[in-house]
Amino acid sequence: MDKQKKGTRRRGEVLEEAILQAAWEELSETGYTHMTMESIATRAGTNKSVLYRRWSDKSELVIAALRKYYFPKIKNEIPDTGNLRNDVYAYLHARVEPLKTIGTETIRGLIMEPVIWRRIIASIPQIIERRSHNKHNKMEAAITAILKNAELRGEVCLEKLSPRIISLPLDLLQYELIKKLEPVSDEAIAEIVDDIFMPLIHSIQ
């Protein structure tokens, strides 16, 4: 046990850094199912009560650790490959790629936590509100920008596409994640684009 854990009292950002580091190490070595607030506290050289003053449960702490040590800043860049199909595929792929190395166990564990479900339910009104004002939804705005580029190339007529159709690839991606509780595969993304979205686009042009 190092000197810091033996006697030095850590506070503020120093203590929080130690706890988040311990949570990340526990997640990596033990896995989400078997890690506990107690095991994280032990690794961090502190007490469970200190953790609970900052995070209400394990899921909140794990999400905080993932944000700090794993999640990259996802840029909402607009792909411009030269054709609509590849642009939509590339955009969807970029949205889910960070989830793949987190692992199925962690994703399932987080989604199944009651606190996470409460947040999902609580966010439904905001999701509906954003859907009614597309300009406030960055991902839908990105899909619209992709379609505008395709329109300039003569691939689509954007005015023929309803907001529901424009958001369809994102809706299907979210459904796939919630249904299977695991990272969306490249094959599933290809099916969303090639078997559903692109045929629908072509049918109404």
C-alpha positions in Angstrom: 0.0 0.0 0.0 1.6 3.3 -1.0 2.2 6.3 1.3 -0.8 8.1 -0.1 -3.2 5.3 0.9 -1.6 4.9 4.3 -1.8 8.4 5.7 -2.1 11.3 3.4 -5.7 12.7 3.3 -6.7 13.4 -0.2 -9.4 15.8 -1.1 -11.2 17.3 -4.1 -9.9 16.5 -7.5 -7.0 14.4 -6.2 -9.4 12.1 -4.4 -11.8 12.0 -7.3 -9.0 11.1 -9.7 -8.0 8.2 -7.4 -11.5 6.9 -7.3 -12.1 7.2 -11.0 -8.8 5.5 -11.7 -9.7 2.7 -9.3 -13.1 2.3 -10.9 -11.5 2.0 -14.4 -9.0 -0.6 -13.2 -11.8 -2.6 -11.5 -13.9 -2.5 -14.6 -10.9 -3.6 -16.8 -9.7 -6.4 -14.5 -12.9 -7.6 -12.8 -15.7 -6.7 -15.1 -18.9 -4.8 -14.5 -20.9 -7.6 -13.0 -18.4 -8.5 -10.3 -17.1 -5.1 -9.4 -18.7 -3.3 -6.3 -18.5 0.1 -4.7 -16.6 -1.6 -1.9 -14.0 -3.1 -4.2 -13.5 0.3 -5.9 -13.2 2.0 -2.5 -10.6 -0.5 -1.3 -8.6 -0.1 -4.5 -8.7 3.7 -4.2 -7.7 3.5 -0.5 -10.9 5.2 0.8 -14.3 4.4 2.2 -17.6 3.5 0.5 -19.2 6.5 2.1 -16.8 8.8 0.2 -17.9 7.2 -3.1 -21.6 7.5 -2.3 -21.2 11.2 -1.5 -20.2 11.7 -5.2 -22.0 9.0 -7.1 -25.4 7.4 -6.2 -24.4 4.0 -7.4 -22.0 1.8 -9.3 -23.4 2.7 -12.7 -22.9 6.5 -12.2 -19.3 5.9 -11.1 -18.6 3.6 -14.0 -20.0 6.1 -16.5 -17.9 8.8 -15.0 -14.8 6.7 -15.3 -15.6 5.8 -18.9 -16.0 9.4 -19.7 -12.7 10.3 -18.2 -10.5 7.4 -19.3 -12.2 5.9 -22.4 -14.8 7.8 -24.3 -13.2 9.8 -27.1 -14.8 13.1 -28.0 -17.1 12.0 -30.8 -16.9 14.6 -33.6 -20.1 15.1 -35.4 -18.3 15.2 -38.7 -20.2 14.8 -42.0 -18.7 12.1 -44.2 -18.4 13.0 -47.8 -17.3 9.8 -49.7 -19.0 10.7 -52.9 -22.2 8.7 -52.6 -25.1 8.6 -50.2 -24.9 5.0 -49.2 -21.3 5.2 -48.0 -21.9 8.5 -46.3 -24.8 7.1 -44.2 -22.9 3.9 -43.4 -19.8 5.8 -42.3 -21.8 8.2 -40.1 -23.6 5.3 -38.3 -20.4 3.3 -37.9 -18.7 6.3 -36.3 -21.5 6.6 -33.8 -21.2 3.1 -32.5 -17.5 2.3 -32.9 -16.6 3.5 -29.3 -19.0 1.1 -27.8 -17.3 -2.0 -29.3 -14.3 -2.0 -27.1 -16.2 -1.3 -23.9 -17.7 -4.8 -24.2 -21.1 -6.4 -24.1 -21.0 -7.1 -20.3 -20.5 -3.5 -19.4 -23.2 -2.2 -21.8 -25.7 -4.8 -20.6 -24.9 -4.1 -17.0 -25.3 -0.4 -17.4 -28.5 -0.6 -19.4 -30.1 -3.0 -17.0 -29.4 -0.8 -13.9 -32.7 0.7 -12.6 -31.2 4.2 -12.4 -30.2 4.1 -16.0 -33.8 3.0 -17.0 -35.2 5.9 -14.9 -33.0 8.3 -16.8 -34.1 6.8 -20.1 -37.7 7.2 -19.2 -37.2 10.7 -17.9 -35.5 11.7 -21.1 -38.3 10.6 -23.4 -40.1 14.0 -23.3 -36.8 15.8 -24.2 -36.3 13.3 -27.1 -39.8 14.0 -28.4 -39.2 17.7 -28.0 -35.9 17.5 -30.0 -37.7 15.4 -32.7 -40.2 18.2 -33.2 -37.3 20.7 -33.7 -34.8 18.9 -35.9 -32.3 21.8 -35.8 -31.7 21.0 -32.1 -30.7 17.4 -32.8 -27.1 17.2 -33.9 -27.3 13.7 -35.3 -30.5 14.3 -37.3 -28.9 17.5 -38.5 -25.9 15.5 -39.6 -28.1 13.0 -41.6 -29.9 16.0 -43.2 -26.5 17.5 -44.2 -25.5 14.1 -45.7 -28.8 14.1 -47.7 -28.2 17.7 -48.8 -24.8 16.7 -50.2 -26.5 13.8 -51.9 -29.0 16.1 -53.4 -26.2 18.3 -54.8 -24.9 15.2 -56.5 -28.3 14.4 -58.0 -28.9 11.3 -55.8 -32.0 12.5 -53.9 -34.7 15.1 -53.7 -34.6 16.2 -50.1 -38.1 17.9 -50.1 -39.7 14.5 -50.8 -38.3 13.1 -47.5 -40.2 13.5 -44.3 -38.5 14.0 -41.0 -39.4 10.5 -40.0 -37.6 9.1 -43.0 -34.6 11.3 -42.4 -34.3 10.1 -38.8 -34.9 6.4 -39.7 -31.3 5.2 -39.8 -30.7 6.7 -36.3 -33.9 5.2 -34.9 -33.0 1.8 -36.2 -29.5 2.1 -34.8 -30.9 2.9 -31.3 -33.5 0.1 -31.5 -30.7 -2.4 -32.4 -28.7 -1.3 -29.4 -31.6 -1.5 -27.0 -32.9 -4.8 -28.4 -29.7 -6.7 -28.2 -28.0 -4.8 -25.4 -24.6 -5.0 -27.1 -22.6 -3.0 -29.6 -24.2 -2.9 -33.0 -22.3 -5.0 -35.5 -21.0 -3.8 -38.9 -23.3 -6.3 -40.5 -26.4 -4.8 -38.7 -25.4 -1.3 -39.8 -25.0 -2.5 -43.4 -28.5 -4.1 -43.2 -30.0 -0.8 -41.9 -28.4 1.1 -44.8 -28.7 -1.4 -47.6 -31.8 -3.4 -46.9 -34.0 -0.6 -45.4 -32.9 3.0 -45.8 -31.5 3.1 -49.3 -34.4 1.0 -50.8 -36.9 3.4 -49.1 -35.0 6.4 -50.4 -35.0 5.0 -54.0 -38.6 4.1 -53.9 -39.8 7.7 -53.3 -37.4 9.5 -55.6 
